[in-house]
């Protein structure tokens, strides 16, 4: 029978799709096939910057800390930890007997080697900013390591629980350097429950159970990630039995699938938001009034009801509702007259021409761009639509300078994988020289001052007050983007597939998954 779960409570962080547990003889453990919408860009945890890569990396690596099913931060490779009175020194006691997938032993030296690589600016790793507050990593003994931060850091534990904090084998670091995570061979450097045995770009990634895993071993022997970019083809592959699980389901197919025998749908409110960002380095979007005008020209409710029904709920801030530090600032009202007034004040009484850059990699990315262009036309803004391949669009998000960036208004997903406001705002909106994460070159001095003050604050109530102010700046007063909706994490699977882990971190993993006979 069809089963549709709406798991929207903040108290439930991880949903296990299918609630029965395997007993001897009632499951197959050979292979499970999952169809994401794109291939991973990298399997280097320190350099990953997209959701698809992160989902695979979660299966390969462990960090010192992790989020449990109740959104609590608990030990992973660390068995205990403590922080000094001044909030700057964190000391971790490590688990013993842990092996890397390349046969190396896990210990304090491995932790230091991994973070030394991370903190070397010359390596140009995408997630560097998330850990830039770490001043020194010191080995105390074989299974004790300490981190000293430049200032107290309120989101330290959340950052250490992030996927990018996965500990990498020293042997792999030495062998592959900046090429780590680019091939199957260079991706066997974690301690996770699965290891990579094959990676054919844009065809499939094959993982096999790591038999020396220190925790509870994976149930299914082989997990195959088979990217299918076209949404209708993913749905067809599920219905024909070519794949067992899919994600990124278009609205027009979702309702139909809910009534298909043998298929189950799970929905969970996630930390990902659909937004369209501005390139603020160039006219006309270097003017705050123009960005405000665009924001008021968008009828978000109409888009949610007619373009992406059932895929989310209206955004009410620059952070999703499930993210720690979120403040409800309300949905931006649809006010075309106010938009026209702001455009006139900015020197564009007759509007202007621009473009909206999008990609089919995001669910209904083209349809969203078309709806936005139609609404912007009502206030005099003529927007052409530039549909790019995913591989092409990410090249311009990979750390270029403004002169090499030309996307105008561009589609974006924003999902802080620490579930904390720090990562949800600081790396992607604080002033930066290139767009390695601050894709539209946004820069606001007050925001920078507030966000770095918040980074150094350890009192939760003071942190929340600072993040509220930061959200007011980038969401209302000097918009860096316009937000449409907080997205549901939606998974469709065969009903015989059990224990797929669906997280509000917008991650789908298979460490417990199996196919029932």
KEVO-93077 format. One record per residue (C-alpha): y, x, z. Coordinates in Angstrom, 2 decimals, always signed. Layout:
N
        yy        xx        zz
         Y         X         Z
...
This chain:
517
        yy        xx        zz
     +0.00     +0.00     +0.00
     +3.59     +1.03     -0.57
     +5.36     +2.44     +2.44
     +9.15     +2.84     +2.58
    +10.59     +4.64     +5.57
    +14.29     +4.63     +6.34
    +14.58     +7.37     +8.92
    +18.30     +7.47     +9.63
    +18.40     +8.14    +13.36
    +20.06    +11.40    +14.34
    +17.52    +11.79    +17.08
    +14.74    +12.22    +14.52
    +15.27    +15.39    +12.63
    +12.05    +15.93    +10.79
    +10.01    +13.20     +9.17
     +6.35    +13.83     +8.52
     +5.52    +11.76     +5.48
     +2.26    +10.05     +6.38
     +1.36     +9.96    +10.04
     -2.40    +10.50    +10.11
     -3.81    +13.88    +11.09
     -6.66    +15.55     +9.20
    -10.14    +15.67    +10.63
    -13.12    +17.48     +9.24
    -14.18    +16.09     +5.89
    -11.28    +13.67     +5.30
     -8.94    +15.93     +3.35
     -8.92    +18.23     +0.36
     -7.33    +21.59     +0.95
     -7.43    +23.24     -2.48
     -4.10    +22.50     -4.17
     -0.96    +20.39     -3.93
     +1.65    +20.27     -6.71
     +5.34    +19.63     -6.00
     +7.96    +19.05     -8.70
    +11.51    +20.07     -7.75
    +14.25    +19.65    -10.31
    +14.80    +23.35    -10.91
    +13.22    +26.72    -10.33
    +14.21    +28.94     -7.41
    +17.03    +31.36     -8.19
    +15.75    +33.99     -5.75
    +13.16    +34.36     -3.00
    +15.33    +36.78     -1.03
    +16.36    +34.90     +2.16
    +19.52    +36.95     +2.54
    +20.70    +36.27     -1.00
    +19.60    +32.67     -1.57
    +22.39    +30.17     -2.11
    +20.66    +27.04     -3.39
    +18.44    +24.36     -1.92
    +15.45    +24.88     -4.20
    +15.22    +28.56     -3.32
    +15.57    +27.78     +0.37
    +12.70    +25.30     +0.30
    +10.32    +27.94     -0.98
    +11.68    +30.67     +1.29
    +11.05    +28.42     +4.31
     +7.36    +28.67     +3.50
     +7.45    +32.47     +3.28
     +9.63    +33.68     +6.13
    +10.21    +33.25     +9.85
    +13.39    +33.99    +11.75
    +13.82    +34.85    +15.41
    +14.71    +31.20    +16.07
    +14.09    +27.88    +14.31
    +14.84    +24.17    +14.52
    +12.03    +22.03    +15.88
    +11.36    +18.42    +14.94
    +13.96    +17.18    +17.43
    +16.75    +19.40    +16.06
    +16.44    +21.69    +19.07
    +16.70    +25.44    +18.59
    +13.50    +27.10    +19.77
    +11.81    +30.46    +19.46
    +10.02    +31.46    +16.26
     +9.43    +35.22    +16.11
    +11.25    +35.51    +19.42
     +9.47    +34.34    +22.57
    +12.62    +34.40    +24.75
    +16.27    +35.39    +24.65
    +19.38    +35.70    +26.81
    +23.10    +36.21    +26.30
    +25.47    +38.37    +28.31
    +28.24    +36.87    +30.44
    +30.88    +37.84    +27.91
    +28.95    +36.02    +25.17
    +28.75    +39.11    +22.94
    +25.30    +40.56    +23.54
    +22.15    +38.60    +22.69
    +18.82    +40.12    +23.69
    +15.54    +38.88    +22.21
    +11.99    +39.45    +23.42
     +9.69    +39.39    +20.39
     +6.19    +38.07    +19.85
     +3.43    +40.64    +19.53
     +0.58    +40.75    +17.03
     +2.60    +39.35    +14.11
     +1.87    +40.70    +10.63
     +4.00    +40.74     +7.50
     +2.31    +39.56     +4.33
     +2.33    +43.14     +2.99
     +0.29    +44.32     +5.98
     +3.15    +45.84     +7.99
     +3.52    +45.12    +11.72
     +6.40    +43.01    +12.95
     +8.46    +44.65    +15.70
    +12.02    +45.37    +16.83
    +12.49    +48.08    +14.20
    +11.69    +45.51    +11.51
    +14.34    +43.17    +12.89
    +16.94    +45.94    +12.90
    +16.00    +47.08     +9.38
    +16.30    +43.51     +8.09
    +19.73    +42.92     +9.61
    +21.03    +46.38     +8.72
    +20.32    +45.46     +5.11
    +22.10    +42.15     +5.61
    +25.19    +43.67     +7.22
    +25.69    +46.37     +4.59
    +28.57    +44.95     +2.58
    +27.69    +47.15     -0.38
    +24.51    +45.11     -0.86
    +26.64    +42.09     -1.81
    +24.24    +39.56     -0.30
    +25.29    +35.93     -0.70
    +24.74    +34.98     +2.94
    +26.61    +37.96     +4.39
    +29.53    +35.90     +5.66
    +27.24    +33.84     +7.86
    +26.42    +36.98     +9.87
    +29.54    +39.10     +9.48
    +30.36    +38.67    +13.18
    +27.41    +40.91    +14.14
    +28.66    +44.37    +15.06
    +25.42    +46.16    +15.95
    +21.67    +45.62    +16.13
    +19.91    +47.85    +18.65
    +16.22    +48.47    +19.33
    +15.61    +48.41    +23.09
    +11.85    +48.93    +22.86
     +9.09    +48.00    +20.43
     +9.41    +44.29    +21.15
    +12.98    +43.95    +22.43
    +16.07    +43.88    +20.22
    +19.74    +43.16    +20.93
    +22.61    +41.91    +18.81
    +26.20    +42.72    +19.72
    +28.87    +40.54    +18.11
    +32.49    +41.50    +17.50
    +33.59    +38.42    +19.41
    +31.73    +35.60    +21.15
    +30.22    +33.42    +18.43
    +29.60    +29.75    +19.18
    +27.20    +29.20    +16.29
    +25.10    +32.33    +16.91
    +21.86    +30.52    +17.76
    +22.27    +28.05    +14.91
    +22.86    +30.95    +12.52
    +19.75    +32.77    +13.74
    +17.73    +29.59    +13.14
    +18.99    +29.44     +9.56
    +16.62    +30.25     +6.69
    +18.78    +33.22     +5.70
    +17.89    +34.83     +9.04
    +14.28    +35.31     +7.93
    +12.98    +38.76     +8.89
    +11.95    +40.93     +5.94
     +9.30    +43.65     +6.00
    +10.79    +47.17     +6.14
     +8.24    +48.19     +3.51
     +9.52    +45.51     +1.12
    +13.15    +46.46     +1.76
    +12.41    +50.10     +0.93
    +10.33    +49.24     -2.11
    +12.57    +46.69     -3.78
    +16.14    +47.00     -2.45
    +18.43    +44.66     -4.35
    +15.50    +43.52     -6.51
    +13.75    +41.97     -3.53
    +12.85    +38.34     -4.17
    +13.24    +38.48     -7.95
     +9.52    +38.46     -8.78
     +6.29    +37.39     -7.14
     +5.43    +40.99     -6.29
     +8.80    +41.62     -4.64
     +8.61    +38.40     -2.61
     +5.67    +39.28     -0.35
     +7.76    +40.46     +2.58
     +7.75    +37.65     +5.10
     +5.61    +36.54     +8.01
     +5.40    +32.87     +7.00
     +2.40    +30.56     +6.60
     +2.30    +31.01     +2.81
     +2.77    +33.95     +0.44
     +3.71    +34.16     -3.25
     +0.91    +35.01     -5.67
     +2.52    +34.01     -8.96
     +5.99    +33.27    -10.27
     +6.50    +32.35    -13.91
    +10.19    +31.68    -14.25
    +11.01    +28.02    -14.95
     +7.28    +27.22    -15.11
     +5.76    +27.54    -11.66
     +5.69    +29.33     -8.34
     +2.26    +29.53     -6.75
     +1.88    +30.02     -3.00
     -1.35    +30.71     -1.16
     -2.08    +30.29     +2.51
     -1.45    +33.48     +4.52
     -4.67    +33.88     +6.46
     -3.14    +36.33     +8.98
     -0.27    +33.98     +9.89
     +0.50    +34.19    +13.60
     +1.01    +30.45    +14.03
     -0.96    +27.40    +13.01
     -2.23    +28.08     +9.51
     -1.36    +25.92     +6.54
     -3.82    +23.14     +5.74
     -3.77    +23.27     +1.94
     -4.86    +26.53     +0.35
     -2.50    +26.52     -2.65
     +0.97    +25.00     -3.05
     +2.38    +24.91     -6.58
     +6.11    +24.42     -7.29
     +6.40    +23.11    -10.83
    +10.06    +22.58    -11.79
    +10.74    +19.57    -14.01
    +14.49    +19.41    -14.76
    +14.57    +15.97    -16.41
    +14.45    +13.19    -13.81
    +12.51    +10.66    -15.88
     +9.90    +13.32    -16.67
     +9.47    +14.07    -12.95
     +8.84    +10.40    -12.25
     +6.36    +10.16    -15.12
     +4.55    +13.29    -13.89
     +4.08    +11.65    -10.48
     +2.84     +8.37    -11.95
     +0.38    +10.06    -14.30
     -0.98    +12.32    -11.56
     +0.31    +15.57    -13.04
     +2.10    +16.28     -9.75
     +1.63    +15.02     -6.19
     +5.18    +15.02     -4.81
     +8.65    +14.84     -6.37
    +12.26    +14.89     -5.20
    +15.65    +14.12     -6.77
    +14.81    +10.57     -7.85
    +17.44     +8.74     -9.95
    +18.75     +5.44     -8.65
    +17.45     +3.49    -11.62
    +13.90     +4.68    -10.91
    +14.00     +4.49     -7.12
    +13.85     +0.72     -6.81
    +11.01     +0.48     -9.31
     +8.97     +3.20     -7.61
     +9.23     +1.36     -4.30
     +6.96     -1.32     -5.72
     +4.46     +0.92     -7.51
     +1.00     +0.84     -5.95
     -0.22     +4.20     -4.74
     +3.27     +5.71     -4.35
     +5.21     +6.10     -1.11
     +8.94     +6.68     -0.75
    +10.63     +8.27     +2.26
    +14.38     +8.28     +2.87
    +16.16    +10.37     +5.46
    +19.90    +10.80     +5.91
    +20.55    +14.48     +5.28
    +23.23    +17.09     +5.71
    +23.98    +17.30     +1.98
    +27.09    +15.73     +0.48
    +27.92    +15.06     -3.13
    +31.39    +16.38     -3.75
    +33.50    +17.51     -6.67
    +35.55    +20.59     -5.99
    +38.79    +21.89     -7.50
    +39.58    +25.28     -8.97
    +42.74    +25.78     -6.92
    +43.53    +29.16     -8.49
    +45.16    +27.55    -11.53
    +47.49    +24.73    -12.48
    +47.44    +21.84    -11.92
    +45.06    +22.02     -8.95
    +46.99    +24.73     -7.15
    +49.30    +21.86     -6.10
    +48.17    +19.95     -3.01
    +49.77    +16.73     -4.28
    +47.67    +16.82     -7.46
    +44.48    +17.20     -5.48
    +45.51    +14.37     -3.18
    +46.28    +12.23     -6.22
    +42.84    +12.80     -7.69
    +41.25    +11.91     -4.37
    +43.14     +8.59     -4.16
    +42.29     +7.81     -7.81
    +38.56     +7.67     -7.06
    +36.88     +4.38     -6.16
    +34.01     +5.78     -4.12
    +32.46     +2.45     -3.19
    +32.25     +1.42     -6.84
    +30.52     +4.71     -7.71
    +28.08     +4.36     -4.84
    +27.27     +0.74     -5.73
    +27.05     +1.12     -9.49
    +26.15     +4.71    -10.32
    +23.99     +5.90     -7.43
    +22.86     +2.79     -5.51
    +20.45     +3.61     -2.72
    +21.04     +7.37     -2.85
    +23.46     +7.73     +0.07
    +26.34     +6.36     +2.09
    +30.07     +6.95     +1.83
    +31.30    +10.29     +3.11
    +33.84    +10.06     +5.91
    +34.63    +13.73     +6.41
    +34.14    +17.22     +5.01
    +30.87    +17.39     +6.95
    +27.91    +15.04     +6.75
    +27.34    +12.73     +9.70
    +24.22    +14.58    +10.87
    +25.98    +17.97    +11.08
    +27.06    +19.23    +14.51
    +30.86    +19.14    +14.77
    +31.30    +16.19    +12.38
    +34.39    +14.01    +12.93
    +34.70    +10.52    +11.42
    +37.95    +10.56     +9.42
    +37.08     +7.48     +7.36
    +36.40     +7.14     +3.67
    +39.42     +8.00     +1.48
    +40.84     +4.66     +0.24
    +41.05     +3.84     -3.45
    +44.81     +3.73     -4.16
    +45.73     +4.38     -7.82
    +49.39     +3.56     -7.24
    +49.64     +6.22     -4.56
    +47.86     +8.60     -6.92
    +50.46     +7.97     -9.66
    +53.31     +8.51     -7.20
    +51.89    +11.85     -6.06
    +51.38    +12.96     -9.66
    +54.99    +12.15    -10.45
    +56.18    +14.10     -7.40
    +54.13    +17.06     -8.56
    +55.77    +16.99    -11.99
    +53.05    +15.10    -13.87
    +54.48    +11.57    -14.32
    +52.38    +11.11    -17.45
    +49.30    +12.78    -16.03
    +47.62    +15.80    -17.60
    +44.45    +16.94    -19.34
    +41.59    +18.64    -17.53
    +37.82    +18.85    -17.56
    +35.01    +17.90    -15.24
    +32.16    +20.40    -15.14
    +28.76    +19.03    -14.25
    +25.05    +19.67    -14.65
    +21.94    +17.54    -14.95
    +20.41    +19.62    -12.16
    +22.16    +17.28     -9.74
    +20.89    +13.71     -9.74
    +22.96    +11.66    -12.19
    +25.47    +14.48    -12.44
    +26.50    +13.40    -15.93
    +26.83     +9.73    -15.02
    +28.95    +10.63    -12.00
    +31.25    +12.74    -14.18
    +31.59     +9.89    -16.69
    +32.52     +7.42    -13.94
    +35.07     +9.83    -12.50
    +36.63    +10.45    -15.93
    +37.02     +6.70    -16.47
    +38.70     +6.25    -13.09
    +41.02     +9.23    -13.55
    +42.13     +7.85    -16.91
    +43.59     +4.87    -15.05
    +46.18     +7.18    -13.45
    +46.91     +9.15    -16.61
    +44.50    +12.05    -16.17
    +42.42    +12.67    -19.30
    +39.23    +14.48    -18.38
    +36.68    +15.79    -20.83
    +33.15    +16.38    -19.53
    +31.52    +19.78    -19.77
    +27.76    +19.59    -19.13
    +26.31    +22.99    -18.33
    +22.77    +24.22    -17.87
    +22.03    +25.12    -14.25
    +21.52    +28.80    -15.10
    +24.93    +28.86    -16.76
    +26.84    +27.04    -14.05
    +25.56    +29.24    -11.22
    +26.65    +32.41    -13.01
    +30.25    +31.33    -12.48
    +29.47    +30.60     -8.82
    +28.02    +34.04     -8.21
    +31.06    +36.01     -7.06
    +33.45    +36.08    -10.02
    +37.24    +36.42     -9.85
    +39.63    +33.58    -10.85
    +40.24    +34.98    -14.32
    +36.54    +34.60    -15.11
    +36.20    +31.09    -13.71
    +36.93    +27.99    -15.76
    +35.39    +24.80    -14.41
    +38.40    +22.61    -13.51
    +36.96    +19.85    -11.35
    +33.31    +20.71    -10.76
    +30.28    +19.10     -9.19
    +28.91    +20.55     -5.99
    +26.46    +19.90     -3.19
    +27.34    +21.08     +0.31
    +24.60    +21.31     +2.93
    +25.01    +23.70     +5.90
    +21.52    +24.88     +6.68
    +22.45    +25.71    +10.27
    +23.36    +22.04    +10.86
    +26.55    +23.47    +12.37
    +30.19    +23.05    +11.36
    +30.72    +26.81    +11.21
    +28.45    +27.34     +8.23
    +29.49    +23.99     +6.79
    +33.09    +25.17     +6.49
    +33.87    +28.85     +7.14
    +31.88    +30.60     +4.38
    +32.76    +28.07     +1.69
    +36.44    +27.28     +2.40
    +37.87    +30.36     +4.16
    +39.97    +32.64     +1.96
    +37.85    +35.11     -0.03
    +38.45    +37.55     -2.88
    +35.63    +36.21     -5.04
    +33.78    +32.91     -5.22
    +30.41    +34.05     -3.89
    +30.58    +30.94     -1.67
    +34.21    +29.74     -1.85
    +33.60    +28.57     -5.38
    +37.06    +27.14     -6.12
    +39.09    +29.96     -4.49
    +40.55    +27.69     -1.82
    +43.01    +29.34     +0.56
    +44.92    +27.73     +3.43
    +46.35    +29.90     +6.22
    +46.18    +27.23     +8.90
    +42.59    +26.45     +8.00
    +41.69    +30.15     +8.16
    +43.34    +30.50    +11.57
    +41.57    +27.42    +12.95
    +38.15    +28.18    +11.50
    +38.07    +31.78    +12.76
    +39.28    +30.66    +16.17
    +36.46    +28.12    +16.19
    +33.97    +30.82    +15.20
    +34.86    +32.81    +18.35
    +34.81    +29.80    +20.68
    +31.70    +29.16    +22.77
    +32.79    +26.06    +24.69
    +31.25    +23.09    +22.76
    +34.12    +20.71    +23.45
    +36.76    +23.21    +22.36
    +34.69    +24.04    +19.28
    +34.53    +20.37    +18.31
    +38.30    +19.98    +18.69
    +38.91    +22.96    +16.42
    +36.46    +21.74    +13.82
    +38.10    +18.33    +13.87
    +41.38    +19.98    +12.94
    +39.67    +22.02    +10.23
    +38.19    +18.86     +8.72
    +41.57    +17.11     +8.77
    +43.05    +19.96     +6.74
    +40.46    +20.25     +3.96
    +39.54    +16.56     +3.78
    +42.91    +14.81     +4.17
    +45.96    +17.04     +4.13
    +45.15    +19.82     +1.66
    +41.93    +18.66     +0.02
    +39.63    +21.39     -1.22
    +37.46    +18.73     -2.91
    +36.84    +15.01     -2.96
    +33.70    +13.83     -1.26
    +31.73    +10.86     -2.59
    +28.70    +10.27     -0.38
    +26.36    +11.75     +2.20
    +23.00    +11.97     +0.50
    +19.64    +10.70     +1.56
    +16.77    +13.14     +1.30
    +14.38    +11.12     -0.85
    +10.77    +12.01     -1.53
     +8.24    +10.16     -3.66
     +4.57    +11.05     -3.37
     +1.06     +9.82     -3.92
     +0.00     +7.80     -0.91
     -2.96    +10.11     -0.32
     -0.63    +13.04     +0.32
     -0.08    +13.39     +4.07
     +2.14    +15.40     +6.41
     +4.86    +16.49     +4.00
     +7.74    +17.70     +6.17
    +11.09    +16.18     +5.22
    +14.11    +17.55     +7.05
    +17.75    +16.41     +7.22
    +18.46    +20.02     +6.27
    +17.59    +18.65     +2.79
    +14.40    +20.67     +2.79
    +10.90    +19.59     +1.83
     +8.06    +21.85     +3.00
     +4.27    +21.73     +2.97
     +2.97    +23.86     +5.83
     +1.13    +20.81     +7.28
     +0.49    +18.90     +4.06
     -2.88    +17.89     +2.67
     -4.38    +15.39     +0.23
     -6.64    +12.78     +1.77
     -9.94    +12.14     +0.01
